[in-house]
Amino acid sequence: MSVGIKDVARVAAVSPATVSRVLAGRAVDPAMRDRVVAAVRETGYRPNLAARRLRSRHSNTIGLIVADIRNPFFTAVARMVEGIAYEHGLRVIFSNTDEDAAKEAMYLQLMQEERVTGVILAPTRHGVDNIAQYQSDFPIVLIDRAASDGACDSVVLDNGAMAARLVAHLHACGHRRITGLFGTATVTGNERCAGYERAMADFGLSAHAVRVPHERAEAERIVTDLLADESRRPGALIVSNGVMLLSVLRAINALGLTIPKDIAITSFDNEPWMEFVGGGLSVIEQPVEEIGRVAVTMLLDRLDHADQVTRRVVLAGRFIARGSAG
């Protein structure tokens, strides 16, 4: 015997219309939504997605497109997005661009073909300002990077201020020769680099920003060359993300250097293993769970209020001081 929306409504003690709204990801009283989700599980109800596609422009599915799945930041955000989407009866199509604008465009076209309800996207540097063209098909919320024209809702970290916080920490620990390592491919890297340079100028110090490519082997070579010559080796490094940090640690290990005796390290991103390296790495911990939660909430809200002005939510990270700065 097949189970329908009316059966779910009867078990949840709500109207069929309420069940439909929950399954479509629309705004519903949280208590009612919880009853509907529980009733769906109890009855084993499965929506006929093929038929729904014929009746609707959308598929009860959202897209999540990240820039680099190797980066634990995006892994953590993806987990939060998927969990909240599930609670709202939404499926998730996951894609990874590797910071490639051509792959990004291909996946956005896929989202059009799948008639997704909306997309959460960490855009590439070269694609970020071309995203608005897709919003006639579905709403888009940007994470980690915002479009310069403000055409899309976005959730970002205050990258400049957080980079400045790392400079201030190293300065307080007595470091003056502070080099910043920043990616070449991302908006985020540019913002962190700008914050680093402003903070160095505020302290009357000469900035030395090194741009590091996305490729891991090339990144390790650049860092090795930077650290190999003791006469020009900086006293401290600021590393722009956790993926780049691994290249830095490999280079330090290959050269037989120690943290913080030979080189002080601070970084963005926080992983459990970081507290065991160099007396513990001092880092900016990004609010990954909050980023994922706010992004999904903004997307669902946009579905119900399509004409409201776009919003840009800027979140602060948490500085964790450990022993890697000396």
Disulfide bonds with the S-S distance in Angstrom:
none
